[in-house]
Amino acid sequence: MPSVTLSSKYQISIPKEVRETLDLKPGQRLAFLCVGKSVKLVPQPRIEDLLGIGKGANPDGYRDRGGHREGSDAKPKPRAAAPATPAKSRRAP
């Protein structure tokens, strides 16, 4: 398992072995995930890489915007209209 040293500018270099294994490219974005007292460094997929990822997926049983609890068949309540602000009354002198 390769190891690296954190520089005084808090930078690291990803070892060649890791770059090749993960097929990392210059300019590629990576995400740091804190897991307990450890850090996971994972490549962020580009939007183009995600196109079609759900093709053929069965959407049954997924929660939609209507229900906020699993298994809830509740539909969202319509929003009440904002109360009109009463006109200021004028006192006669």
N, C-alpha and C positions, 0 to 999 in steps of 0.2 A: 504494500500500500504506500503510494508516494506521499510525501509530506512537503509542506512549503512553510516559509517564514513570512510573517506579516511585516511589511516595511514600515518605516517611520511615518509614511503617508497613508498607512492602513491599506496598502495594496498587496495583492498576491499575484503570482504568475501561475497559470494552470499548467501543470506538467504535460509534456508532449504525449505521454502514454494515455492520460485522461482525455486530452483533446482529440486524439485519434479514436479512442474507444467510443466517445460520445459524438464523434464527427462534428465538433465545434468549428465554427468559421469566424474569422475576424469580423467584428461589428455585430455579431449575433448577441441578442439580449438574453441575459440570465436572471433568474429570480433567486433570492435568498429566502429560504424558509427556516424559521427558528423552530426547532423541535427540542423542547426541554432546554438543555445547556449545549445542544449541538446545532449545527447549521447544515442545511441541505442546499446545494447549489444545483438548480435545474434549468434546462433551456426553456425559454418561453417560445411557444409555437407562434408562427406568423399567422395572421388571419387566413391567408391563402392555404395554409396547411390544414386548417380546420374546416374548410368548405367541404360539404358532403359527409362529414363525420357521423351525422345522425341519419343518413339515408337508410331507409328500411327499418328504422326503429319503431317499435310499437308504442304510441303515446298513451295507451290506456293505463289508467291508474296513476298518472302523474298529476300533481297538484297544479291547479292553474290559479289565476289571480282571484277567482271567486272565493275559494275556501282558504282559510288561514290555518286550519288544523287538518292533519291527515284524516281522511275519512269523512270530513265534513262536507255535507251537501249544501251548506248555507250559501246563499247568494249575497253579494255585497249589498249593503243597505244604501238606498239613495241618499245623497247628501242633502241636508236641510238647507233651505235658502237662508242667507245671512239676514238677521233681523234688521229692519229699517231703523235708522237712528232717528229718534224723535226730534222734532223741531224745538229749538229753544223757546221757552215762553217768555214773553215780555211783560214786565210788571207795569202797571199804570202808576204814574207818580202821584 
